[in-house]
Amino acid sequence: MGLCLLSATTMMYARDTRDINTPERNVPMSVKGTFHKNYPDANGVRWTYTEGRWNANFRKMEDNTAMTACYDAKGRHIDSRLPVAQNAVPAKVIHRLNEKYPGQYTHSFTKIERVSKRDLYRVKVKQQGVYKNLYLDKRGHEKEYASR
């Protein structure tokens, strides 16, 4: 009995920590409703469920931009993520990266638009041979980021 319980718990944990492609019919109505209200022009929507969050990967029809929008189980919008060109990143962010991480960051930026919080910019930084995500606000200040 104990072994079965341990196996079931382990399987539930393992399933919750990786992306699971989910047909739209399995996404809660509250999540779909909020998403379609936020992004009525979404095209090619693909849903995943990761660590208690529903993620809609899609393209905005107006400019064909690939995006991800994250929601909690109650349909509350957590954040949206979209790739941005370096020239769309605030100069203070670039200055901070060049000052603190010269030649150690990729030139691939993601803007994270957060509900009721300041937006962040994510960039990969290589330190001691290991890549890590770095989050900066528009003033170039490094921030901790938790998507919950």
VENTA-V296485 format. One record per backbone hydrogen bond with DSSP energy under -1.0 kcal/mol. NH is the residue of the N-H (numbers start at 0). CO is the residue of the C=O. E is the energy in kcal/mol with one decimal. If there is no record, write none. Layout:
nh->{NH	NH}
co->{CO	CO}
e->{E	E}
This chain:
nh->{4	5	6	7	8	9	10	11	12	13	14	15	16	21	25	26	31	32	33	34	35	36	37	38	41	42	45	47	48	49	50	52	53	54	55	56	57	58	59	60	63	66	67	68	69	70	71	74	77	78	79	80	81	83	87	88	92	93	94	95	96	97	98	99	100	103	105	109	110	111	112	114	116	119	120	121	122	124	125	126	129	131	133	135	136	139	142}
co->{0	1	2	3	4	5	6	7	8	9	10	11	12	46	22	23	27	28	29	30	31	32	33	34	38	58	56	54	19	52	15	49	70	47	68	45	66	42	64	40	59	57	80	55	78	53	75	71	69	69	112	67	110	108	84	85	89	89	90	91	92	93	94	95	96	100	123	121	81	119	79	77	113	111	135	109	133	131	103	129	126	124	122	120	140	136	134}
e->{-2.3	-2.4	-2.5	-2.6	-2.5	-2.6	-2.6	-2.3	-2.5	-2.7	-2.4	-1.6	-1.1	-2.5	-2.2	-1.4	-2.4	-2.9	-1.9	-2.6	-2.8	-1.6	-2.5	-2.9	-1.7	-2.3	-2.6	-2.1	-1.3	-2.5	-2.7	-2.2	-2.8	-2.9	-2.8	-2.9	-2.2	-2.3	-2.3	-1.7	-2.0	-3.0	-1.9	-2.1	-3.2	-2.6	-2.2	-2.0	-3.0	-1.0	-2.0	-3.2	-2.1	-2.0	-2.1	-1.5	-1.1	-1.6	-2.8	-2.0	-2.3	-2.7	-2.1	-2.8	-2.7	-2.1	-2.2	-1.9	-3.1	-3.3	-2.8	-1.2	-1.0	-2.2	-2.6	-3.1	-2.1	-3.0	-3.5	-3.0	-2.0	-2.4	-2.8	-2.3	-2.2	-2.2	-2.8}
